[in-house]
């Protein structure tokens, strides 16, 4: 199994390599791929040193799987070139997510839709992944009508430059700014760029991607995405209106039995999800489960996950694991 990691030197790329090693992904030959300025640099994987190669050399090597985390422009240009030589691309950018010809996959929910013909597979947005992991069993049981979500997103979702800005502010050092304002002691209602409708791209991803993953447009999602000064982990306050009523005990039991979801929901012991607990873990954590007392058949809950792992790297690797296990590459 020849595997290429495209964007290996980036923040998500490094986590990707960590997850591949931890999960013992069956790699016989590893290609670490990055931009021309990184070609020739060395990286270590499982104790072995590898030289970074360029994209053209990686295509020529015809890997079975290429996991991309190198930005939308790179994916738009290069994913089809890999696919043309028979490589299955798992892409972590937004480039292919809403393309009607490409699958948008969270393995626990819709990996069964994948076939050998799917040569470019889209990894959903980090905030979407943790959201749908919790919504999936609830939607099956009670049928969602409307979801209102507010996010509290880590600076790591923006990248290295944003993490450095936060660290500089904590240390009292002036440096390069990833955001138009300070992020320390602040909250920016501004994730990604603003669109003509007044929403940001991040908010519209949250509105559209769940419908595609569930292959269902009978429910709607509206979102407000906020950047907060945490170094890792995204949190979400979620209000869900269902067609059918529910019992809180049944909701808790269902979520506690959902693979990949951990229930942390005991106010009496101050037990609830927080980014500090989710750090470096692959599970999605859910708590603060309570009935919305202002409206029928409506539930409030709080979701937290490590945005670089299940929100990006781990989900992509799980897609790869499914492809290998089911002989789809």
Secondary structure, DSSP 8 states (H G I E B T S, - for coil): -EEEEETTTSHHHHHHHHHHHHTT---SEEEEE--GGGTT-EEEETTEEEE-B-HHHHHHTT-SEEEE-S-HHHHHHHHHHHHHTT-EEEE-SSSSTT-TTSEEE-HHHHGGG--TT--EEEE--HHHHHHHHHHHHHHHHH-EEEEEEEEEE-GGGT-HHHHHHHHHHHHT-----SSSS--TT-EES--S-B-TTS-BHHHHHHHHHHHHHHT--SSEEEEEEEEES-SS-EEEEEEEEESS---HHHHHHHHHTSTTEEE-EEGGGTEE--HHHHTT--SEEEEEEEE-TTSTTEEEEEEEE-TTIIIIIHHHHHHHHHHHHTT--
